[in-house]
Amino acid sequence: MGVPHHPPQEHPVSHPPPRRPDTRTLATVTHAAFFLLLGASLARFLLRHPGEPRTPWIIALSITLALLYVLGPAVGVTPPPGPRRPATAHPAPEAPAPTAPPAPSPGRLLWLGLVVATWVVLVVLAPSFAWCAVPLFYTALRILPPRAAVVLVALLTVFVVTAQLQLASAFDPNLLLAPPAVAALATAVFVHTERQAQAQRALIDDLIRTRRELAATERREGTLAERQRLSMEIHDTLAQNLSSQRMLLQAADRTWDTDPATARAHVRTATGIAARGLAEARRLVHDLAPAELAGGAGLADALRALDAGPDVTVRFHLEGAPAPLPDRVQSALLRIAQGALANVREHSGARTAALTLSFLGDQVVLDVADDGHGFPEPATATSTATGTGTADPRTSAPARGHGLPAMRARVRQLGGTLTLESTPGEGTVLSAAVPLEPTG
């Protein structure tokens, strides 16, 4: 298996994120409202003040204000709705501190200044243009930082109140209180909406980052599990086959001069084991079922064909009515049997070994018994006492490779139990029980 790929951590980019549909809708409504109010104010002035000397100035300033407003998108007057944190493939050590909105660019500030200045001159010359300030409220709130935007909105509101009082024939409290109330309401709604949008964007970014982290974690865990599975497969097949070949070839070398027939038999047996190992290696590369189970062969037939070398006689027994077994159960029990027979051959000194496959209705049990010398360990060791650093029960040296831990891991993955019983001078019995129905 390859090493899991971790994508490099992304860094913030300088360009703003694309505008969302709700932002575009608000901008469209704001622009439409501005031009509608500007046209209505100009029409009102022309109808009520025909032929005045200031009329050309009013028309020119109105056209200038409209052109400036049209040029707004060209200078990027609509900034991103809020700072976005890049989604990374690696978890951050702690939650980052909230970042301030980006400072407005000089082009945006210049454009806003020209628009406000032109509008102020228009209001001074014709107070009826005062209500064009409402769309400018939102424009200022989108461009400027919150405090600066509130100050500008307050100044625009002062001009609106002054203009309305000039147009009124008598003092009207509504003209003094309504514009500030409208400005305060518009500002509060906009700020609250933006804060909610920023919180929602931050939540979405966190969810995306968490999803990526979970996916990376699952990939790493899957890779580790697959590595462990492959290591057990290699130990139970290729490593055991190579060990058997080495022992057979060593025996052939010792008897080559004194007993050529026996030596040739050992070599032929080693050749057969090598052929099976080659087939198993090819199956392992393609991640297929064990070679012994290929071609529709059942577990019983595969167990019946196992051997533990020329010095150990292996007998197979089948008890109960055979039931269909999942491929992973068959593969695991076959590997356990192979590993157990390898231990019998290398450590027990046994002359015979018995494989018993029992179908007990709700579970299937594989027993591997030998008549070897056993070992002076606690009478029973179950799958709960696992660990790669424990002593090998058949030798006084620490455990080599995977062996029993690999068997325990296989049984544990299937929800079963592994029991090992041994008495010095009376042999050893290894029992693997796997439930046929999923456990709760």
ZIZIUR-V433446 format. One record per residue. RES is the residue in one letter. D_LAST is the distance of its C-alpha to the last C-alpha in Angstrom with 1 decimal. Layout:
res: {RES	RES}
d_last: {D_LAST	D_LAST}
This chain:
res: {M	G	V	P	H	H	P	P	Q	E	H	P	V	S	H	P	P	P	R	R	P	D	T	R	T	L	A	T	V	T	H	A	A	F	F	L	L	L	G	A	S	L	A	R	F	L	L	R	H	P	G	E	P	R	T	P	W	I	I	A	L	S	I	T	L	A	L	L	Y	V	L	G	P	A	V	G	V	T	P	P	P	G	P	R	R	P	A	T	A	H	P	A	P	E	A	P	A	P	T	A	P	P	A	P	S	P	G	R	L	L	W	L	G	L	V	V	A	T	W	V	V	L	V	V	L	A	P	S	F	A	W	C	A	V	P	L	F	Y	T	A	L	R	I	L	P	P	R	A	A	V	V	L	V	A	L	L	T	V	F	V	V	T	A	Q	L	Q	L	A	S	A	F	D	P	N	L	L	L	A	P	P	A	V	A	A	L	A	T	A	V	F	V	H	T	E	R	Q	A	Q	A	Q	R	A	L	I	D	D	L	I	R	T	R	R	E	L	A	A	T	E	R	R	E	G	T	L	A	E	R	Q	R	L	S	M	E	I	H	D	T	L	A	Q	N	L	S	S	Q	R	M	L	L	Q	A	A	D	R	T	W	D	T	D	P	A	T	A	R	A	H	V	R	T	A	T	G	I	A	A	R	G	L	A	E	A	R	R	L	V	H	D	L	A	P	A	E	L	A	G	G	A	G	L	A	D	A	L	R	A	L	D	A	G	P	D	V	T	V	R	F	H	L	E	G	A	P	A	P	L	P	D	R	V	Q	S	A	L	L	R	I	A	Q	G	A	L	A	N	V	R	E	H	S	G	A	R	T	A	A	L	T	L	S	F	L	G	D	Q	V	V	L	D	V	A	D	D	G	H	G	F	P	E	P	A	T	A	T	S	T	A	T	G	T	G	T	A	D	P	R	T	S	A	P	A	R	G	H	G	L	P	A	M	R	A	R	V	R	Q	L	G	G	T	L	T	L	E	S	T	P	G	E	G	T	V	L	S	A	A	V	P	L	E	P	T	G}
d_last: {31.6	33.9	33.8	32.2	35.0	35.5	37.9	40.8	40.8	42.7	45.8	47.3	49.8	53.1	53.1	51.6	48.6	49.3	50.1	47.6	48.6	48.9	51.2	53.3	53.6	54.8	57.3	58.6	59.1	60.8	63.2	64.0	64.7	67.0	69.1	69.3	70.5	72.9	74.4	74.8	76.4	78.9	79.7	80.3	82.6	84.6	85.1	86.2	88.2	89.9	92.5	91.8	92.6	89.0	87.5	87.6	85.8	83.2	82.6	82.5	80.1	77.8	77.8	77.2	74.3	72.7	73.2	71.6	68.6	68.3	68.4	65.4	62.6	64.8	64.7	61.0	61.4	57.8	55.7	52.0	50.3	48.9	48.0	44.9	42.9	42.0	38.3	37.6	35.0	34.9	33.8	36.8	37.1	37.8	38.5	42.0	44.7	45.8	48.5	51.7	52.6	54.8	58.6	60.6	62.7	66.5	66.8	64.7	66.6	70.0	69.0	67.8	71.0	73.2	71.5	71.8	75.4	76.4	74.8	76.6	79.9	79.3	78.4	81.6	83.7	81.9	79.6	78.1	75.9	74.0	71.0	70.1	68.7	65.5	64.1	65.3	63.1	60.0	61.6	62.3	58.8	57.3	59.7	60.4	58.3	57.5	60.3	62.9	61.8	62.2	65.7	66.7	65.4	67.4	70.6	70.1	69.7	73.0	74.8	73.3	74.5	77.9	78.3	77.3	79.8	82.5	81.9	82.0	85.4	84.4	81.9	78.5	75.7	73.1	74.4	73.9	70.5	68.8	68.7	67.1	64.5	63.7	63.5	61.3	58.9	58.7	58.1	55.4	53.6	53.8	52.7	49.8	48.7	49.1	47.0	44.2	44.5	44.4	41.3	39.6	40.7	39.5	36.0	35.9	37.0	34.3	31.6	33.0	33.3	29.7	28.5	30.6	29.3	25.7	26.6	28.6	25.7	23.3	26.1	26.7	23.1	23.0	26.3	25.4	22.3	24.6	27.2	25.0	24.0	27.7	28.8	26.6	27.8	31.4	31.1	29.7	32.2	35.3	35.7	35.2	37.6	40.2	40.0	40.6	43.5	45.0	44.9	46.5	49.1	50.0	50.4	52.5	54.7	55.3	56.4	58.1	61.6	61.2	58.9	58.8	57.0	54.0	54.1	54.0	51.1	49.2	50.1	49.1	45.7	45.3	46.3	43.6	41.0	42.4	42.2	38.5	37.9	39.8	37.7	34.5	35.9	36.7	33.2	31.8	34.1	32.9	29.2	29.0	27.3	28.9	32.4	31.7	29.2	31.6	33.4	30.7	30.7	27.8	26.0	28.0	31.3	30.4	29.7	32.9	34.9	34.0	36.6	37.2	40.8	44.1	43.9	40.6	40.0	36.5	35.4	32.4	30.9	28.4	26.8	25.1	25.1	24.1	21.3	21.0	19.0	18.1	20.9	18.9	17.8	21.4	22.8	20.8	21.7	25.3	25.6	24.4	27.0	29.6	29.1	29.1	32.3	33.8	33.3	34.9	37.8	38.5	37.8	37.6	41.0	39.6	41.5	38.7	35.0	32.6	29.6	27.4	24.7	22.9	20.7	19.1	17.4	13.7	14.5	17.5	19.5	22.4	25.0	28.0	30.8	34.3	37.4	38.3	39.4	36.0	35.8	36.3	32.9	30.5	29.6	25.8	24.2	20.5	18.6	18.3	22.1	22.5	25.3	28.0	30.8	30.3	32.9	32.7	32.4	35.0	37.6	38.8	38.6	35.7	33.0	34.4	32.5	28.8	28.6	25.9	24.2	23.9	22.3	19.8	19.0	18.5	16.2	14.1	13.9	12.4	9.8	12.4	15.1	18.9	21.4	25.1	27.7	31.4	34.7	38.0	40.1	37.5	35.3	31.7	28.5	25.6	22.4	19.4	16.4	13.9	11.2	12.4	9.4	6.6	3.8	0.0}
